[in-house]
Amino acid sequence: MEPIPSTLVVRGRLADALADGAATAQLRDRVAETGQPVVRVWAPARIVAFGRRDTRSDGYDAAAAAAREHGFEPVERSVGGRAVAYDGETTLAFARVTPVDGVRGGLDERYDALTRDVRGALAALGVDAVDGEPAESFCPGQHSLRTPNGGKLAGLAQRVTQGAAITSGVLTVANHDELAAVLEDVYRALDVPFDPASVGSVARAGGPSDPDVVREDLEDALVGDREREVVDVTAVVDA
């Protein structure tokens, strides 16, 4: 039996927000080439990341201006759903990149595995999370975790290309009030329904507000029982 490859754990972020956003795509190409899985859990810069539907909206310029007024830099991403706000400290992005034999098959299994692992990490932090999307939440999708009373904690997404699959998401640790405020103005400009009360957080649900504590537990859950090799993002991607 061939040995199971260790997981490459990538930490930190790049100084340039656009380059940092592209780093996960570079890691995907690395996984496709080497077959070594990658896990990355990090706090992106203080940005509002807009998806394609947002950037094509008549209200995009006003939404970008609203983000700047709140001190968030607007960034356009080539994939993904609606706008997501990261506060630069307590909003965590996470990604597990795994090798695949083709673009078909395994989609549901990867979603189920990531959902289970994220829920397990939250349980270890004292937070009860259930499947489901609150009404009029940010970046709505079919794969989300919320508190039993409705606050959105995490949203999940997946992208599969030849050789590798990225199963990823965003987790709000704290600072939900500020995030709700910027998203309320952004979504109003985009003319998309949004309820500020739908923004939950680990801290709001009774868990820790320290993003480092949450990052460590989430990272452990995504790596699982594999051996790990820890590197800084600057060592494995082109800045």
Protein Blocks (a to p, Z undefined) as FASTA:
>chain_A
ZZdddddddedjdfblklmmmmmmmmmmmmmmnopacdddddddddddddfklmmpmklm
mmmmmmmmnopacdddfbdcdddddehlmpccdddddddfbfgehilmmmmmmmmmmmmm
mmmnopacdedddehiahiafbdcddfkopafbdcdddddehiacddddddfbhmlmmmm
mmmmmmmmnopacdfklpgcfklnopafbfklmmmmmmmmmnmmadcddddfklmccZZ
